[in-house]
Amino acid sequence: MKTAHILLLCILGAALLSTVDCGNGPDNCCFVFYPRRINKNLIRSYNLTDHRCAKAAVILVTKNSRQICADPSLSWVENIMKTVDESNF
């Protein structure tokens, strides 16, 4: 009788765990920043990472669709973001 109860609890537990959605975290986070400056003419767009990421970061997208993580507090990154914003108006 106890074996049947344990088996039933295991099946119930597996059913409950299968309904849990673990995909609630951010999709794109940066863990390492690109160490060198990038020419602003090579950048097509940028995206800010989600606030739930461990590090605040900017993902710079080049004209050939390469994504590069950069530190948003650096002046050259701020200049690139400003240039991209101005070119979109």
RAVENKA-V374482 format. One record per residue. PSI is psi in whole degrees, -180 to 180 (NA if undefined). OMEGA is omega as a letter, one per 30 degrees, with the letter a starting at -180 (NA if undefined). Layout:
# RAVENKA-V374482
psi = [PSI & PSI]
omega = [OMEGA & OMEGA]
This chain:
# RAVENKA-V374482
psi = [-42 & -34 & -38 & -39 & -43 & -43 & -43 & -41 & -39 & -43 & -43 & -43 & -42 & -38 & -40 & -40 & -28 & -18 & -8 & 129 & 112 & 7 & 34 & -3 & 170 & 151 & -43 & 107 & 153 & 133 & -21 & 134 & 147 & 129 & -17 & 162 & 152 & 140 & 127 & -21 & -14 & -11 & 128 & -42 & 179 & 159 & 140 & 143 & 162 & 147 & -15 & -6 & 154 & -36 & 137 & 134 & 165 & 133 & 109 & 131 & 120 & 172 & -22 & 24 & 20 & 139 & 130 & 128 & 135 & 156 & 118 & -12 & -9 & 143 & -38 & -30 & -42 & -40 & -40 & -45 & -41 & -44 & -44 & -43 & -43 & -34 & -18 & -8 & NA]
omega = [a & l & l & l & l & l & l & l & l & l & l & l & l & l & l & a & a & l & l & l & a & a & a & a & l & a & a & l & l & l & l & l & l & a & a & l & l & l & a & l & l & a & l & a & l & l & l & l & a & a & l & l & a & l & l & a & l & l & l & a & a & a & l & l & l & a & a & l & a & l & a & a & l & a & a & l & l & l & l & a & l & l & l & l & a & a & l & l & NA]
